[in-house]
Amino acid sequence: MAKEQVVVIGLGRFGSAVARELERLGHQVLAIDRSEQRVNDLAADVTHALQLDAADEDALRGAGAGDFHTAIVAISSDAEPSIFATMVLKRLEVRTVIAKAGSKLHGEILARVGADRVVFPELETGLRLAHSFNVPNVIDYLDVAPNFGIEKIRPPKSFLGKSLGDLDLKTRMGLTPIALRRGKQVFVNPARSERIEEGDELILIGQDDNLEQLRG
């Protein structure tokens, strides 16, 4: 993956986590927040950290934000600052602005003022929790389209010792295995001859109704 320069605005839990992970992945990160404490807490973990008002166009320009290809606006607790920050970044000709929204209306406004991508972390987390709630063998769920998703499961005991060919999940359940994790190894598009072992994690894609068959 090509390394990029990324500016992250808003250093709450979400923004700080994004900034730290981007830095860990080798990107150069400029982290910005109005709070001196938040900036100080993150300063050692990113390339640069600055205390300033992201809605102040002159301040952002002075910080060199316009030289960055990508910006992530991680403010959602207060809609107005995130909207103004998104507008300013687009005026500074930042190529890609990704903005966090706290509600559907907030997201619609962000898109209208120029956000190239709007994310809803709380909504996405809620969906994942709902699909794995009180179901011991479901590890995670990713919504792909209405009534269609990707699910990571601990294979039920009835799968153990059988090959993917024996299970024939595509024909029997309408589910396609896209990966198999075994310890530190990951098999993408695993072969039909691959046998399911204790401790494996199986990643499947399909309609939610079909995925529901495995939640036992």
Secondary structure, DSSP 8 states (H G I E B T S, - for coil): ----EEEEE--SHHHHHHHHHHHHTT-EEEEEES-HHHHHHHGGGSSEEEE--TT-HHHHHHTTGGG-SEEEE---SSHHHHHHHHHHHHHTT-SEEEEE-SSHHHHHHHHHTT-SEEE-HHHHHHHHHHHHTT-TTEEEEEEEETTEEEEEE---GGGTT-BHHHH-HHHHHS-EEEEEEETTEEEES--TT-B--TT-EEEEEEEHHHHGGG--
